[in-house]
Amino acid sequence: MTQAVRQPRGPRTLVGAVLNSDGKPHPVENTFVAVTVVLGALAAISSLWTGLHLLTSWSGLIGVLTGAWGQFISATTGERFLLIIGLGAAAFGLFLGMAHGGLFGGVIG
């Protein structure tokens, strides 16, 4: 009877198990987690080049805002953990982007 107990495996199942540890689906909260992590990574990586300060600062700002709202509505510890990682990366990128020219550096004014 082992075939009746077979569980799906793979990276998608692992992420679902971490984010939905209470056994219920949380599509809105998980979307906020994904957006925050992607924007945080984009802001942190693009902060390595000073000429990309517009991309860095805007993606960092939007990442911080989505991460803050995601923290407000999060339901599980896994969601909160990944949101904090994404928030930290987004804030890091935002601050470096602001130091290199800001949100409107050279475009307005």
N, C-alpha and C positions, 0 to 999 in steps of 0.2 A: 504494500500500500504506500510505498514511498512516493509514487507519482502523484498521489492526492495531496501531499504536503509540500509540493514544490513551490518555492518562493521565487519571484522574479529578482534578478540580480542586475547590477549595472550602476553606472554613476547617477542616473536619474533617480533610481530607487534609493540610493544612499542620500542624495540631497533631499528627497521627499521625506525620508526618515528623520533627518536632522531638523528640517524646518517644520514638519508636522508631527512632532513627537507626542502630541496628545491624541493622535489617531484621527483627527478631523482635518479636512482640507481647508487651507487658508489662502485662496488665490490672490486676494487683494494684498494681504500682508506680504506674501511671497514675491509679488511683483515689485513692491516697494523695496524689498531686500535686494532683488536682482538689479533694479535700476540704481540703487545707491552704491552697490559694489562695483558696477560697471562704470558709473560716473566717477567714483573715487579712484578707481584704477586709471581711468583716462586722465584725470586731473593730476595724479601723482606722476604718471609717466610723462605726460606732456610738460610738466614743470621742469624737466631736465633741459629744455631748450628755452632760452629767454625770449626768443622771437614768437613763441606760441603763447604769450601771456594772455591773449584774449580767450583762446580755447581753454587754457588752464583755469583762469579765474571764473569764467562762466560755468564750466562743467563742475568746478569745485563748489560754487555757490548753489547751483541746482542740486548737487549731490548732498550738500549739507541740509538743504530744505527738505528734500525727499527723505533723507535719513532721520531728520527730527520728527517728521510726521509719521514715518514708519515706526519709530520708537513709541510714539504716542498710541498707535493702534496695534502694536505687536501682541501676539498671543502666546508665543513659546520662547523658551530660553535660547534655542538655536537661532531664531529670527533676531533676537536682541544681540546675540554675539556677533553675527555677521553684519548687522546694522552698525555696530560700534566700530568694526574693522573698516567698513566703507565710509563711515562718518569721519574717522581719523584720516584716512587717505584723502578724502575730499577736502577736509579742512586744511591739511598740509598743502595740497595743490592750490587751494584758494589763497592761502597766505603768501605762497611763493609767487603766484600770479599777480597778486596785488603789489608785491615788492618789485616785480619786474615791469610794471606798467599799468596794472589795474584793469578794471572792467571796460573802460572806454579809452585807454591810453593811446593817444595819437589819432583816434577816430573823431572824437568830439573835443574841441578845444585845442 
